[in-house]
Amino acid sequence: MQKKETKYIFVVGGVISGVGKGITSSSLGLILKNRGLKVTAVKIDPYVNVDAGTMNPVEHGEVFVLNDGYETDQDMGNYERFLNTELSSVNYMTTGRVYQSVIEQERNLAYKGKCVQVVPHIPLEVISRIKDSGKRVDADVVIIEIGGTVGEYENILFLEAARMMKLEAPKNVAFVMVSYLPTPNNVGEMKTKPTQHAVRTLNASGIQPDILIARADVPLDQKRKEKISVFCNMPADRVVSAPDVKSVYDIPLNFEKEKLSDKLCGLLEVACRKPDEKAWLAWKKFAKKAHNGKKTLNIAMVGKYFETGDFMLSDSYLSVIESVKYSAYAKDLKPVFSWLNSSDFEKNPSLVKELKKYDGIIVPGGFGSRGIEGNLKVIQYARENKIPYFGLCYGMQMMVIEYARNILGLKDANTREVDPKSKNLVIDVMESQKENLEKNIYGGSMRLGAYKAVLKEGSIARKAYGQKEIVERHRHRYEVNNEYVAQLEEKGLIFSGVSPKGDLMEIAELSKNQHPFFLGTQYHPEFLGHPLSPHPLFTAFVKACMDKK
């Protein structure tokens, strides 16, 4: 029996970052999966950080958590959502993680006394990790996205690993470059020169792209394709036009219009089945709903990670936004988000009255003291004015503090994270986390990954999930203080989800006769929302918003 040969597709960026390498990689995975291939994906981040857990969301976008607790770049969320799969730590690496692994092996004599060098040992470790990701799931194709753009110093070793893999098995490796083609307003003509330079820079690393994804604000014309073909040394039909679209979920459809899956299968000499028409039709219907909502829902997102200089970065809460979309699209609704900075409600408390125009309010995850009093004012207004409210992790903790202050009368109720001297720490650090904080151990030390929870009969949460036991992903260091649970429940707050042992409060809510939807989760349900299978709690929240409207 002939041994199965795994194929590898490297996705690299040219000219500028942020033009869609992650979505391109996800879309490539989707169209190849639809051709009967088993696909997995790997993200390479060139940072020296060991993982994404210590990165500021404003600098890098949201931190996405996998089932095994690994803290990763937000693109891992895109891969999971597009491929409808679960990935693990083997699918993500950083410069820091690779070097850490090589150094640990050297300390353990794994190199048997050799002189351990940057080349070849770092690229060989990268190659080992890439191949391992494919073996773990017996993948036909592994898609590897290399973060940043070609020509950056920190990418050299990853490109070297890709070059070595191509040299080892030329028919098993393909390169896709995602490059931007600008159309300057005062010129009025799409310019290919930046992309030509990007390809030549990649050539300098010993790599020739097989496919070029031409990102632009308008479709690429044939003349531009032919020009790229001549100057970038590739057939014109391998230059794929990728204009701006209404929704990222249109991108796989656009790729297939250009027969991209056929081209990739031909390049890699892999047998592809005919497209799965049923699955493709389901995606087409979903993509159509993504910009054809019959009615709009106005959602206020009250957070603390929006501002980056003069610009707004909604990527800090990418999974939350997408999860709301999936549930809204399923009901033919179009969500319209307003990004509200929690600190503004501290500076101007009267701003809370503006919240009455929204159909629902979300307070997502976060850390630290900034904006906490603003969050509490928002939550109080949502509770008292019966506006559907969904609190995620930090948003649930704020919800419990607000309830303790204004219903229990504990005016100094707080979280140890903000005011450790408070007499009423209704949110306290987990016992297992105290030693970590004392020793300043932060990276990878929170309660991370998938944990079970048991739901209370008759609750909003239980009705939404339709089952007694659930598994959800966590990322936090603080919990509801059990010393206050009885008091809070006596005053009407329901802890409708708890850990199997009953010692950790996972969901808090008010009953339906008190409020249409006032619910918070200690975990992050947004990490499990997928395009064709929306998360049940987001669906319940969207329904409550729709009913209010």
C-alpha positions in Angstrom: 0.0 0.0 0.0 1.4 3.4 -1.0 2.1 5.7 1.9 -0.1 8.8 2.0 1.8 12.0 1.2 0.6 15.1 3.1 0.5 18.3 1.1 1.5 21.7 2.4 0.3 25.2 1.4 2.2 28.2 2.7 0.4 31.5 2.8 2.6 34.6 2.9 2.0 38.3 2.8 3.3 41.0 0.5 3.4 44.8 0.6 1.3 45.4 3.8 -0.1 43.4 6.6 -3.8 43.2 7.5 -5.1 42.5 3.9 -6.5 39.1 4.7 -3.9 36.3 5.0 -5.9 34.7 7.8 -9.2 34.9 5.9 -7.4 33.7 2.7 -6.0 30.7 4.6 -9.4 29.9 6.1 -11.1 30.2 2.7 -8.5 27.9 1.1 -9.2 25.4 3.8 -12.9 25.6 3.2 -12.8 25.2 -0.6 -10.4 22.2 -0.3 -12.4 20.6 2.4 -15.4 20.9 0.1 -13.4 18.9 -2.5 -13.2 16.0 -0.1 -9.8 16.7 1.4 -9.1 16.5 5.1 -7.6 20.0 6.0 -5.9 21.4 9.0 -4.3 24.8 9.5 -1.2 26.2 11.3 -0.5 29.8 12.3 3.1 31.0 12.7 3.5 34.3 14.6 7.0 35.8 14.3 6.8 37.3 17.8 9.2 36.3 20.6 6.2 36.0 22.9 5.8 32.3 23.8 2.1 32.5 23.1 -0.5 35.3 22.5 -1.7 35.4 26.1 0.4 38.4 27.3 -0.3 40.5 24.2 -2.5 43.7 24.5 -5.6 43.2 22.4 -5.3 46.8 21.1 -1.8 45.9 19.8 -2.7 42.5 18.3 -6.4 41.8 18.3 -8.2 39.3 20.5 -6.6 36.4 22.2 -8.3 33.2 21.0 -8.3 30.2 23.4 -8.3 26.6 22.2 -9.8 23.6 23.9 -6.5 22.5 25.4 -6.1 26.0 26.9 -3.5 27.4 24.5 -3.7 31.2 24.0 -3.3 32.1 20.4 -3.7 34.7 17.6 -7.3 35.5 16.4 -6.6 33.8 13.1 -6.9 30.4 14.9 -10.5 31.4 15.5 -11.1 32.1 11.8 -9.6 28.6 11.0 -11.9 26.9 13.4 -15.0 28.8 12.2 -14.4 28.3 8.5 -13.3 24.7 8.8 -15.9 23.9 11.5 -13.2 22.0 13.5 -11.3 22.1 16.7 -7.5 22.9 16.7 -4.9 22.5 19.4 -1.6 23.9 20.5 0.2 21.9 17.8 -1.5 24.2 15.3 0.1 27.4 16.6 3.7 28.5 17.0 5.7 31.7 17.7 9.4 32.5 17.5 9.4 32.4 21.3 7.9 28.9 21.5 10.2 27.5 18.8 13.3 28.9 20.5 12.1 27.7 23.9 11.6 24.2 22.6 15.0 24.0 20.9 16.7 25.3 24.1 14.9 22.8 26.3 15.9 20.0 24.0 19.5 21.2 24.1 19.5 21.2 27.9 18.1 17.7 27.8 20.9 16.5 25.5 18.4 15.7 22.7 21.0 17.0 20.2 23.6 14.5 21.6 26.3 17.0 22.1 26.1 18.8 18.7 26.6 22.5 18.4 23.1 23.8 18.3 22.7 26.6 15.7 20.1 29.0 14.5 20.3 27.3 11.1 19.5 24.5 10.6 18.1 23.7 14.0 15.4 26.4 14.3 14.0 25.8 10.8 14.1 22.0 11.5 12.0 22.5 14.7 9.5 24.6 12.7 9.3 21.8 10.0 8.8 19.2 12.8 5.9 21.1 14.2 4.3 21.7 10.9 4.5 18.0 10.0 3.3 16.9 13.5 0.1 19.1 13.0 -0.8 17.1 9.9 0.0 13.7 11.5 -2.1 14.4 14.5 -5.3 14.5 12.4 -4.1 12.5 9.4 -4.6 15.5 7.2 -4.4 15.5 3.4 -3.5 19.2 3.3 -1.9 21.5 6.0 -2.3 25.2 5.4 0.4 27.3 7.0 0.0 31.0 7.4 3.2 32.9 8.1 2.4 36.2 9.9 3.6 39.6 8.8 5.0 40.3 5.4 7.9 39.0 3.3 11.2 40.9 3.8 10.7 41.3 7.6 13.8 40.2 9.5 11.7 38.1 12.0 10.2 36.0 9.2 13.5 34.8 7.7 13.7 31.5 9.6 10.1 30.5 8.9 10.6 31.2 5.2 13.8 29.1 5.4 11.8 26.2 6.9 9.3 26.5 4.0 12.1 26.6 1.4 13.7 23.5 2.9 10.3 21.6 2.8 9.9 22.6 -0.9 13.4 21.3 -1.6 12.7 18.0 0.2 9.4 17.3 -1.7 8.7 19.8 -4.5 5.3 18.3 -5.5 4.1 18.4 -1.9 4.5 22.1 -1.2 2.8 25.1 -2.8 3.2 28.9 -2.0 0.4 31.4 -2.0 1.2 35.1 -1.7 -1.5 37.6 -0.6 -0.4 41.0 -1.9 -2.1 44.4 -2.1 -2.5 46.4 -5.4 -3.2 50.0 -4.6 -5.1 52.4 -6.8 -3.9 55.9 -5.7 -6.8 58.5 -6.0 -4.7 61.1 -7.8 -3.4 58.5 -10.3 -6.6 56.5 -10.9 -4.7 53.4 -12.1 -4.1 50.2 -10.2 -0.4 49.8 -9.6 1.4 46.4 -9.7 4.9 47.6 -8.8 4.6 47.1 -5.0 3.6 43.5 -5.7 6.4 43.0 -8.1 8.9 44.1 -5.4 7.2 41.8 -2.8 7.6 38.8 -5.2 11.2 39.6 -5.8 11.8 39.9 -2.0 10.3 36.4 -1.6 12.5 35.2 -4.5 15.5 36.4 -2.4 14.5 33.8 0.2 14.6 31.1 -2.4 10.9 30.9 -2.9 8.7 31.5 -5.9 5.0 31.9 -5.3 2.7 29.5 -7.2 -0.5 31.5 -6.7 -0.8 35.2 -6.2 -4.0 36.5 -4.4 -4.3 40.0 -5.7 -6.1 42.1 -3.0 -7.5 45.4 -4.2 -10.6 47.6 -3.7 -11.8 46.6 -7.2 -11.5 43.4 -9.4 -8.2 42.9 -11.2 -8.4 43.3 -14.9 -6.7 41.0 -17.5 -4.1 43.6 -18.4 -2.9 43.7 -14.7 -2.9 39.9 -14.5 -0.7 39.7 -17.6 1.7 42.3 -16.3 2.1 40.4 -13.0 2.5 37.2 -15.0 5.4 38.7 -16.9 7.2 40.4 -14.1 6.5 37.9 -11.3 7.2 34.8 -13.4 3.9 32.9 -13.1 1.1 32.0 -15.5 -1.6 34.7 -15.7 -4.3 32.2 -14.7 -2.6 31.8 -11.3 -3.1 35.5 -10.5 -6.4 35.4 -8.6 -8.5 38.6 -8.3 -9.6 39.2 -4.7 -11.5 42.5 -4.6 -13.1 44.0 -1.5 -16.4 42.2 -0.7 -19.4 43.0 1.5 -18.6 40.1 3.8 -15.5 37.9 4.4 -17.9 34.9 3.9 -18.1 35.8 0.2 -14.4 35.2 -0.2 -14.5 31.4 -0.6 -17.3 31.9 -3.2 -15.1 34.4 -5.1 -12.1 32.0 -5.0 -14.2 29.2 -6.5 -15.4 31.5 -9.3 -11.7 31.7 -10.2 -11.5 27.8 -9.9 -8.8 28.1 -7.2 -9.4 24.7 -5.7 -8.8 23.1 -9.1 -5.6 25.1 -9.5 -4.3 24.0 -6.1 -5.2 20.4 -6.6 -3.4 20.5 -9.9 -0.3 22.1 -8.4 -0.1 19.6 -5.6 -1.1 16.6 -7.8 -3.8 15.6 -5.4 -7.0 13.9 -6.4 -10.1 16.0 -5.5 -13.7 14.9 -5.5 -16.4 16.9 -7.2 -17.5 19.8 -4.9 -20.0 18.8 -2.2 -23.0 20.6 -3.6 -25.1 20.3 -0.4 -22.4 21.8 1.8 -21.6 24.5 -0.8 -25.3 25.4 -1.0 -25.5 25.8 2.8 -22.4 28.1 2.7 -23.9 30.1 -0.2 -27.2 30.6 1.8 -25.3 31.7 4.9 -23.1 34.1 2.9 -26.2 35.6 1.3 -27.8 36.2 4.7 -24.6 38.0 5.8 -25.6 41.1 3.8 -29.3 40.7 3.2 -30.9 41.0 6.7 -34.5 42.0 6.6 -34.3 44.0 9.9 -31.4 45.5 11.8 -30.5 44.9 15.5 -28.7 47.8 17.2 -26.1 46.3 19.6 -24.0 48.3 22.0 -20.6 46.8 22.7 -19.2 48.4 25.8 -15.5 47.6 26.2 -12.1 49.0 27.0 -10.0 47.8 24.0 -11.2 49.9 21.1 -8.9 52.9 20.8 -5.6 52.7 19.0 -4.4 56.2 18.4 -7.0 57.9 16.2 -8.5 54.6 15.0 -10.9 52.0 16.3 -9.9 48.4 16.5 -12.9 46.1 16.7 -10.6 43.0 16.3 -10.2 43.1 20.1 -13.6 41.4 20.3 -13.6 39.6 16.9 -15.2 36.3 18.1 -17.9 38.1 20.0 -18.9 40.2 16.9 -18.9 37.1 14.7 -20.9 35.0 17.1 -23.6 37.7 17.3 -23.6 37.8 13.5 -24.1 34.0 13.1 -27.1 34.0 15.5 -28.6 37.2 13.8 -28.1 35.9 10.3 -29.9 32.7 11.2 -32.9 34.8 11.9 -32.5 37.0 8.8 -31.4 40.0 11.0 -28.5 42.4 10.4 -26.6 43.4 13.5 -25.3 47.0 13.7 -22.6 47.5 16.3 -21.8 50.6 18.2 -18.4 50.6 20.0 -18.7 52.4 23.3 -15.8 53.0 25.6 -16.6 52.1 29.2 -14.4 55.0 30.5 -16.7 57.5 28.8 -19.6 56.5 31.2 -17.3 57.4 34.1 -16.5 60.8 32.8 -20.1 61.6 31.9 -22.6 59.4 33.8 -25.6 60.9 32.0 -24.5 59.1 28.8 -26.2 55.9 30.1 -29.5 57.4 29.0 -28.3 57.0 25.4 -28.4 53.3 25.9 -32.2 53.2 25.6 -31.9 53.3 21.8 -30.1 50.0 21.7 -31.8 46.6 21.3 -29.1 44.9 23.4 -25.9 45.5 25.3 -22.8 43.3 25.6 -19.9 43.8 28.0 -17.2 41.5 26.8 -14.0 40.2 28.5 -11.2 42.3 29.9 -8.7 42.8 32.6 -7.7 45.6 35.0 -9.4 48.5 36.7 -9.8 51.0 33.9 -13.5 51.6 33.0 -14.9 49.4 35.7 -17.2 52.1 37.2 -18.5 52.9 33.7 -19.3 49.3 33.1 -21.2 49.1 36.4 -23.3 52.1 35.4 -24.1 50.5 32.0 -25.1 47.2 33.6 -27.3 48.9 36.2 -29.1 50.9 33.5 -29.6 47.7 31.4 -31.0 45.8 34.5 -33.3 48.6 35.6 -34.6 49.4 32.1 -35.0 45.8 30.9 -32.6 46.1 28.0 -31.2 42.6 27.1 -27.7 42.3 28.6 -25.0 39.7 27.9 -21.9 39.7 30.1 -18.9 37.7 29.0 -16.3 36.7 31.6 -15.3 40.1 33.0 -18.9 41.2 31.9 -20.3 38.6 34.3 -18.1 39.6 37.1 -19.2 43.2 36.7 -22.8 42.1 36.6 -22.3 40.3 40.0 -20.6 43.3 41.5 -23.4 45.6 40.3 -26.0 43.4 41.8 -24.2 43.2 45.1 -23.9 46.9 45.3 -27.4 48.0 44.3 -29.5 45.0 45.4 -27.6 43.6 48.4 -26.6 47.1 49.5 -22.9 46.2 49.7 -21.7 49.6 48.4 -18.0 48.7 48.4 -18.5 45.3 46.7 -15.7 44.8 44.3 -13.1 42.4 42.7 -9.7 41.8 44.2 -8.3 42.6 40.8 -9.4 46.2 41.3 -9.6 46.8 45.0 -8.0 44.1 47.2 -8.8 46.2 50.3 -12.5 46.1 49.8 -14.4 44.4 52.7 -16.8 42.8 50.2 -14.8 41.0 47.6 -17.7 39.3 45.8 -15.2 38.5 43.0 -12.0 37.0 44.3 -8.8 35.3 42.9 -9.0 31.6 42.6 -7.2 29.7 45.3 -5.0 28.0 42.7 -4.0 31.4 41.3 -2.7 33.1 44.5 0.8 31.6 44.3 1.1 32.6 40.6 0.2 36.3 41.4 2.7 36.3 44.4 5.5 35.1 42.1 4.5 37.4 39.1 3.7 34.4 37.0 1.2 35.6 34.4 1.7 33.9 31.0 -0.3 30.7 30.5 -1.2 30.5 34.1 -4.9 31.4 34.2 -7.8 29.0 34.1 -7.6 28.1 30.5 -9.4 25.9 28.0 -12.4 23.6 28.0 -14.3 22.8 31.3 -17.6 21.2 32.0 -20.6 22.9 33.6 -24.0 21.7 34.9 -27.1 23.8 34.1 -30.0 24.4 36.4 -33.4 23.1 35.3 -35.8 25.8 34.2 -33.2 28.5 33.6 -32.7 30.6 30.5 -29.3 28.9 30.0 -30.7 25.4 30.2 -33.5 26.2 27.8 -31.0 27.8 25.4 -28.6 24.8 25.4 -31.3 22.2 25.5 -29.1 19.9 27.7 -28.0 19.5 31.2 -24.2 19.4 30.8 -22.0 21.7 28.6 -18.3 22.2 27.8 -17.1 25.7 27.3 -13.7 27.5 27.0 -12.3 29.7 29.8 -9.7 32.4 30.2 -9.7 34.1 33.6 -8.0 34.2 37.0 -10.9 35.5 39.2 -14.2 33.8 40.2 -17.4 34.6 42.1 -16.6 34.4 45.8 -18.7 31.5 47.2 -19.1 33.3 50.5 -21.6 35.6 48.8 -23.5 33.1 46.6 -26.3 32.4 49.1 -26.9 36.2 49.7 -27.0 36.9 46.0 -29.4 34.0 45.3 -31.6 35.0 48.2 -32.0 38.4 46.4 -32.9 36.9 43.1 -29.7 36.3 41.2 -29.6 32.8 39.8 -26.4 30.9 39.3 -27.8 28.7 36.6 -24.5 27.1 35.6 -21.9 25.6 38.0 -18.9 23.4 37.8 -19.6 19.6 38.3 -18.4 19.9 41.9 -20.6 22.9 42.4 -17.8 25.1 43.7 -17.3 27.4 40.6 -20.1 29.7 39.4 -20.2 29.5 35.6 -23.4 31.4 34.6 -25.4 34.1 36.4 -28.9 35.3 35.3 -32.1 36.8 36.3 -35.4 34.9 35.8 -37.5 35.7 32.8 -40.2 37.3 34.9 -37.6 39.8 36.3 -35.8 40.6 33.1 -36.1 39.5 29.4 -32.4 38.6 29.2 -29.9 39.5 31.9 -27.2 36.8 31.8 -23.5 36.5 32.2 -21.0 33.7 31.7 -17.7 33.2 33.4 -16.5 31.4 30.3 -16.2 32.7 26.7 -19.1 31.2 24.6 -17.9 33.3 21.6 -15.0 30.9 21.0 -17.5 28.2 20.0 -19.8 30.1 17.7 -19.6 28.8 14.1 -21.1 30.2 10.8 -23.5 27.2 10.2 -24.0 26.4 13.9 -24.5 29.6 16.0 -23.9 29.4 19.7 -27.2 28.8 21.6 -26.6 31.6 24.2 -25.9 34.2 21.5 -29.0 33.0 19.7 -31.1 33.4 22.9 -29.6 36.9 23.4 -30.4 37.9 19.8 -34.0 36.6 20.2 -34.4 38.7 23.3 -33.1 41.8 21.4 -35.5 41.0 18.6 -38.4 40.7 21.0 -37.5 44.0 22.6 -37.4 45.7 19.1 
